[in-house]
Amino acid sequence: MDARNEMLGLIRSRRYGYSLEQPFYTDPEFFRLDMDLIWYRDWLFVGHDCELPKPGSFFTVQVGKYPVVLVRDRDGQIRAFHNSCRHRGSRVCAAQKGLSARLVCPYHQWTYDLDGKLLFARQMADDFDPSQFSLKPVACESAGGYIFICLAPEPADFGPFRAMMEPYFLPHRLADARVAYESTIIEKGNWKLVWENNRECYHCAANHPELCKTFPEAPTVTGVNGAESDPEMLAHWAKCETAGLPSRFRIDAGGQYRATRAPLLRDAVSYTMSGKRAVERNLSDTVSTDRIGSLLLYHYPTTWNHILGDHAVTFRVLPISATETAVTTKWLVHKDAVEGVDYDLAELTHVWTETNDQDRRIVEENAFGINSPAYEPGPYSELHEGGVIQFVEWYASFIEPRLAEMETPALRSVA
């Protein structure tokens, strides 16, 4: 049986509320299907508007087989292109980020304008037409200070996500913020294990002493398990919405993305060891309400986020292989906040630097155990792991119809 038919059969026979079968976390062919049917077809968070502050600013990202370059053009528009020269395919931009008046391929100096048009190709034939060799565009959208790309030839409608997300995020003015620090760690586990670990705090008390000083372990916090009946959540939403900050839990019909605002523990206002502010200057000049907690955004398969009154912490997930995943964390502050004056970088980053490393170890131990021939799917806690159940349900319901599109007649007759 080929991998597609095997995956489809396992999706259809899986047990609700249980983890997935071993191949979903380990098999290279299952990973290839994940990439082809999810990662190469859906909207992916790649970075922030503020990382491209002026025309010619660019950054690069690798999504599976696809190198992509993001650039701000001369009109201020953010564009994305396949980072592959139209001459012989060399990567045009090798640097992670930079500033350039033109995009010049280092191999033979083919030169592209910031809108992707080919400007110069040295000593080509007389009938060579530069207009036919622009950089290939990648669908690109910006919402609330977040940049998303889609590698599909015909991307899904981005409008519903923008309509839900922007009212929550625009008051925080992330498009005008600044990245104070970023880090990327490689977790030796499948991307779904990274997400499953993120989607519950069942493990937090025993593994995250720094985070647990300020972030509640209550399963209602992220909105999936009974937030609408939690008096503390309801009171927090009411307070923040009175101040003009959308806060109530919202999730799209397909379960792919959601947002909510959650209170921090006791008098905490930020993710620090003391619970006090990490940055003296507010993240946004238009949000001054005290104790707004953390605005949470989840968008499968690439990002989860925490937006506080004084700073923001954003996360990007990118698969490398069936058993390796890159997790990039960025700490955003007000664009005029000064390190050493408004914040201490070590204090700003300490809680999530430690938490990320703890999560890396957890994911890697999880992956190590799943590799055992003795592994079999186990039950999630309905009380504490509702978020994990929701993620696995999203994954299964998202990929099944795409697998079925290519289903063989033999399998269709047996199913």
N, C-alpha and C positions, 0 to 999 in steps of 0.2 A: 504493500500500500504506500502511495506517495505521501509526502508530508502534509499536503493540503487536505487530502481525504482523511488522513489520520487526525489532524487538528480538528476538522469539522466533526468527525465522529466523537472525539473527546469533549468538544464543546457541547454537543447535543446530549451526551450521556452524563455530563458532570452533575455533581450533587450540590444543590443550593446550600450556601453557608459554609462551604468547605474550600480549602485551598485547591489550586489547580494541580493537574497531573505533572509529573516530573519534566516531560519534554518542553512544557511552556516556559520553564526556567533555565533549561540547559541546552536544548537541541539547536544547532546552528540553522537547520532548515526551518524550524518554527520561528526562529529569530528573523530569518529572511522574509517570512510571511508577515511578521509584525511590521517590518520596515516597509514592505511593498504595499500592504493594505491599510496601514495606519500612518506611519511616519512620513511616507512619500505622498500621502493623499490629503492630510489634514493641516489645519492652521497650527503653527508652532511658534511659541514665544522664543525670540532670539536675543533681545536686548532692549535698551531704552532710548527714547528720543534724545535724552540729554547726553548720550554717548556720541552723538553726531551734532556737536554744537554749531558748526559753521559749514558753508559750502566746501566740499573737498574732504570733510571728515569721513572716515570709513572705518568699519571693523569687519572681520571675517568670522565665519562659523562653518563647521563641518557637520553636516547631517547625513550620517551613514556614508554613502558613496559620493554625496554631493557637496563640493566646496562652494560656498556662497559668499558674496561680498555685499555689504550694505553701505550705501553712500548717500550723503546729502548733496543734491545737485545745486546748480547756481540759482535756482528759483526757491530754494529752501525745501524742496520736496525730498522725502526719503525714498530711495529706490533700492531694489535688490536685483542682483544679477548672478547668473551662474559664473563662478570664478574660474573660467576656462577660456583661454584665448581662442578666437575664431580662426587663427592661423593653424597651429598644430596642437592646440589643446593645453598648453602650459598654464599653470596657475598664474593669473595676472597679479594678484596681490598675495604675497606670502606672509606679510606681517599680520599680527593679530589685530592691530589698529594703527591708525596714522592719519596724516593730513596731506593731501596731494591735489594740485591743480588739474591733473589728468591721471588716468589710470594707464600705466605703461607696463606692458608685458616685458619682463626682464630678458626673455629668450631672444627675440628679434626686434624688440622695441615697437611692436604694434601699439598704437596709442589711441586710447578711447576717451571721449569726453565724459563728464559726470552723468550724462543722461544715457550713456552706453554706446553712443554713436562712434564708429571708427573714424578717427581723424587722420591717421597717418599709417601707411604701410609701405615700407621702403622698397623701392625697385621691384615693383610687381608689373605684370604685363599691361600693355596699353589698354586692353579691354576690361581690366579689373574694375569692378564696381564696389566701392567701399560701403555704399548704402545697404548692400546685401550681407554685410559681415559685422553688424553691431553685436555687442554682447547680448546673450540671450537673457531676457528678463525673467524674474521670479516674482510671483504675486506677493505684494507687500502691503500691509495695512498698519496704521498706528491708531491706538486707542488708549486714552488716559495716561499717556507717557510710556506705553508698552508697544514694542514693535513685534508684529507677527509676520511670518512668511508661510507660503504654501507652495509646495513643489509640484502639485497636480496641474495638468494642462487646463483643467476647468475646476477651479477652487469652489468649495462650498460657500454659500452666502455668509459673509463676515458680519453683516448688519445686525442679526439678533444678539450676537455676543457684545458688540459695541453698545447697543441700546441698553443692555442689562448692566454692563460693567462701568461705563463712563460716569453715570451719576454718582457712583460710589467713589470713584478715583479722581475725578477732575478737581474737587476741592483741595486735594493734597498736592496738586501742581507738580507731579513727578516729571513732567516734560521740562520743567525749569530747575530741577534739582541737579545734584552732582554726585557721581560715584566716588565715595571716599576710599573705598577699598573693595577688591574682589579677590576671590580665591576659587580654584577649581581642584576638586579631589576626584580620584578615580576609585570607584567602589567596585570590588570584584564580585559583582552579582548582577543578575538580570534586571533590566529597568523596571519590571513589574514588582520585583522584590523591594526596590528602592521606594516605589509608590506605596506598596502595602505597609511597609514600615512607617512611612510618613502619615498614613491615614488612620493611625490609632495612637492613643497615649497609654494603652494597657501596659506598655513597657517602660513608661517614663520614670516612675518612682524609683525603680531599681537601676536605671541607666543614665538618667539626665539630671543630676543634682543641681547643676547651674540653671537649667531651663525651668525646673520645678520651683525655683524661688519666686517666679513671677507668672508663669503660664499655667492655667488650671488644667488638671487632669480629667475634669468632668467630661464624660462622653457627649454632653449636650453642646460643648463649646463650638465645635466646627459645624453644627447645624443639622447633621444627619439624624442624630438620635434624640428626638424629643425637645429640640430647642424651643419650639413654640409653647411648650408647657412648663418651661423653666422660669420661675419668677425673677431670678437674677438676670437672665438674658433679656427678658421682656422689659425690665426696668432700665437696663443699659441701652437697649434699642430706643426706648422712649426718650431717654435723656439726650442721646446723640441726635436723634431725628428732630427733636425740638431745636437743637442748635444748627439744623440744616445739613446734617450728615446722614445720608441714607445708610441704614444699618441692618434692617431685618434680613433674615436668611432668605435667599433666592437661589433657585437651581433651575437649569434649563430642562426641558422635557426629556431630553436624551441622557441627562446625567453627566454631560461632559464638563460643564463649568458651573461654578457657583460662587457666591460671595456672601459674607456676613461680617458683623463686627462683634468681637468678643471682649468681655472685661478681663483685665488682668487681676491677679490675686491681691486682696487687701488694698493697700494704698499705692501699689506699684503703678508707675506710669511708663516704664520702659524696660527693655530686656537688659538689665544690669544685675550685678550681684546684690546690690542694695535696693533695687527696684526704683531708684531715682533716675532722673534724666541722664541720658548718655551725651546729649547734645544740648547746649544752653539755648541755641536758637531753634525755634520751631521749624519743622520741615516745610510748612506752608505759611505764607504771610496771611492767608485768609482763614486758617483754622487755629483758633486760640482757646477753644474749650478744653478744660483740664480733664484728665483721666478718661480719655476716649477709648482706651484699650487698644486692641489690634484689629485692623481691617484685614480680613482673610480673603484671599482669592485663590481658587484652585481651577486649573484648566488642564485637563488631560490631553495629551500625554506629557506636556513639557514644564508646567510651572505651578509652584505654590508660593504664597507671599504673605508678609506681615507688614502692615503699614501703621506706624505709631505716630504720636504727636510730634516727636522730635527726630525720628529717622524712619527709614524703610529698609526691610531686608527682603530681597527677592531671590528666587531660586530657579535655576534652569536645569532640566534633566535632558541629557542627550545620550542615546545608546552608542556604545562602541562595538560591542560584539554580544553574543548570547550571554556572556558571563562577565561583561565589563560595562560600567556606566559612568559617564562624567557628570558630576553635579557642580554647577557654578553658582556661587553665592555672591551677591553684591549688596553693599551697604550704601544707601543713598542718604544724603543730607541736603540741607538748604544750599543753594548754589554759592551763597556768600559766607557760609560757615567756614571758619578757619581752624585747621588742625592745631592743637596746642593752645588755642585761645577759647574756642567754642566747644571743643571735645578732645578727649584723649583717645587716640586710635585703639590702643590696647583695651581700654574699657568698652569702647563702642563695639568691638568685634568679639570680645572674650566669650560671651555666652553661646553664640552660634558657632564660633570656631570649635569650641569644646563639644557642643551638641552634634555638629556635623561629623566630627571624628568618632564620637561614640556611635552614631548611626552607621557610619562606615563599618565599624567592627561588627555591629549587630547584623547588618546585611551580609557581610562576608561569612559570618558563622552560620547564618541561615542558609546561604548558598552552599556552604561546605556540607551541611547536613542533608540538604536536598539531593546532593550528588550520590548519596548512599543508595545502593540497591534496595535497602529496606524502607526507603521513604514511601509513604503513601499520603494522600491528602488528608488533612486534619480539620476539625471543626473550629470556626472562628467563634469568639465570644459575642453573642448577640448584644450584650450590654455594652461592652467596651470596643468592639471591632465592627460596629455598624458601618463606619467609613470604609473599612477594608472590603466588607461585603458589597457596598455600593460600587467601589472601584472595580472589583472583579465582575460584578454584574454589568457595569458599563463596558468593560473590555469584551466580555463574551457577546453581549448584544450588539456591539459595534462591529466586531470582526466577523461574526457568523454570516450575515447576509453577503458580505464581500467574498467570503469563502464559497458561499453557495452559488454566487454568480458564475463561478467556474467549476461547479460540481459536475462530476462525470456521471453519465447515465447509469452506470453500474451502481454507484453509491446511492443515487437518487431512488432507484428501485428498491433498495433495501431499507432505506431510512423510514 
